């Protein structure tokens, strides 16, 4: 049996979902949750911030993150979808909600 390492979401998307789910999450906890190194997690968060997808706010010794849901996904093939559209879909699934009519 062949085991595939295929992942449909990039690490950037996975980090963004973790932050959207818990805005005050520590980078260490994101790294543990997603099986990434802390260095990689820090780099990804810095890239997301530089690209305008989130803003990092300092409150005492902690960072809190503000996601900018109106930012486009980034590819012309995304048909105008935004980060908020993606996060609503992914967070609804992880929280056990669906958009199907009952």
N, C-alpha and C positions, 0 to 999 in steps of 0.2 A: 504494500500500500504506500502510495506517495503522499506525503504531507506537504501542502502548499503553504508558503509564507505570504501569499497574496493578501494585501490590505487594500480595501477600497477607499479608505480615508487617509489622507496624508497626516503626518505627525502634526503639522500646523493646524489642520482641522480638528484633530483629536485634542490638542492643547486648548484650542478655542472653546470646544465643547466643555472641557473640564472647568475652564474659567467661567463660562456662562452658567454652569451648574452651581458653582461655588465661587463667587467673585473675590472672596478673601483667601482663597486657597494658597498655600505656600508652594513655591517652586519645587521644593523637596517632595511634597505630597503629590504634585502633578507627576513628577518623575517616577515615583513609586507606582502610582496608579496606572501609568501608561507604559511602564517598563522602559523608561528612557534614562539617560544620565542627567544629572542636575545641570551639567554644562550644556548639553543639547537643549534641555528645557529652557534654560536662560537665553540661549541663542534664539530659539524659536519665538519666545515672548518678545525679545528685543526686535526681531524682524517684523512680527505682527504689529508692534507699536510703531516702528519706522514706516510701515506701509499704511498706517492709519486705521487699522482694524480695531485697535484698543488703545486706551490711555491708562498709564500706571499712575496711581495716586498713593502717596505716602501718608500713613496715619500712625504716628508714633514709630515703632520699629517694624510695622507691618505694611505690606503693599496690598492695595485693593485695585481691582481692574474694572474699567468701564469699557464695555464693548460698544462699538458703533455699528448698530444693526443695519443702517441704511447704506453701508459700504457695499459696492458691487462685488460679486465673487471674483471677478478679475479677468475672465475669459470672454471673448465675444460670443462664444458658443453657449454661454450661460443664460442667454435670452433675458437679460435684465434682472436675474435673480440676485438677491442680496444675502449678505451674511446672516441677517435676521431670518430670512426664509429658510436657510439651511439649518440654523440653530433651532428654530421652532420645530422643524421636522425631527431632528435628531434628539432633542430634549423630550419631546412628546413620547418618543419610543422608549427612551431610557426611564421615563417616569411612569410608563404603563398606560399612557393615553394614546388613543388613535383618533383619526379624523373620520372614521367610517360612521355612517348613520346607523343607529341601532334599529 
